[in-house]
Amino acid sequence: MLRKIVTAIIVIPLVVVIVAFAVANRQLVTVSLDPFGGAKPAYSSTMPLFVLIFVVLIFGVVIGGFAAWLGQGGWRRTARRLDADVRALHEELATLRRRFGTAAPPSAPAERQPPLVVPPVE
């Protein structure tokens, strides 16, 4: 329930800001992707300014997410290798338990025993 309240507290003002931004920036802008055609560009598009900003923002988020995913490739590779090692060790442990007849690992003592020899005080 708390998560829904926090989400509403964050999402509602964000939606209000986005709508206000879109209403304030409705003027049309011409976007040209031809650096050499000044008067008559080869490719140009006319759109509201808020659409252009949202498209560029979404494009930046996608590119940033892809860059982060590529940057974490080494960590994912290491995690897969370690997972395979753990699985192999579990299989080896199960084989050894079947061979020597132990059903479960020994349980750890509930409480730590006090030391038998008290260290000297200096």
Number of C-alpha atoms within 10 A of each C-alpha: 6 7 8 9 10 10 11 12 11 11 12 11 11 12 11 11 12 14 13 11 13 17 11 11 15 13 11 14 15 12 14 16 12 12 9 10 12 9 6 10 14 12 11 13 11 11 14 14 19 20 15 15 13 13 12 12 12 11 12 12 12 12 12 12 12 12 11 11 12 11 11 11 11 11 10 13 11 11 12 12 12 12 12 12 12 12 12 12 12 12 12 12 12 14 12 12 14 11 9 8 9 11 9 8 7 7 6 7 7 6 6 7 7 7 7 6 6 7 7 5 4 3
